[in-house]
Amino acid sequence: KIGRDPVRDLLSIATIHPIRLDYAHQILSKSIHDPDELIERLVNSGEMKLVKYRWRTFLVRRRREICED
């Protein structure tokens, strides 16, 4: 469920499992004016990436690399 902070909520959901792009658009459109802009911003910032799997596109949370010195 998307609440008052759509970015945090979307990232939280995607941490657990991929989100179909069409579903992400559908749930975001209930709380924000331009879901495409938000999705594009998250992808461009590196927080999320688009992955194609079996003829569908999913949003997945990018894992942060842990660097050990």
Long-range contacts (C-beta under 8 A, 24 or more apart in sequence): 1-27, 2-27, 2-28, 2-30, 2-31, 3-31, 6-31, 6-32, 6-38, 7-38, 7-42, 10-38, 10-42, 10-48, 10-59, 11-42, 11-47, 11-48, 11-61, 14-48, 14-59, 14-60, 14-61, 15-61, 18-51, 18-53, 18-58, 18-59, 18-60, 19-58, 19-59, 19-60, 20-56, 20-57, 20-58, 20-59, 21-50, 21-56, 21-57, 21-58, 21-59, 22-56, 22-57, 24-59
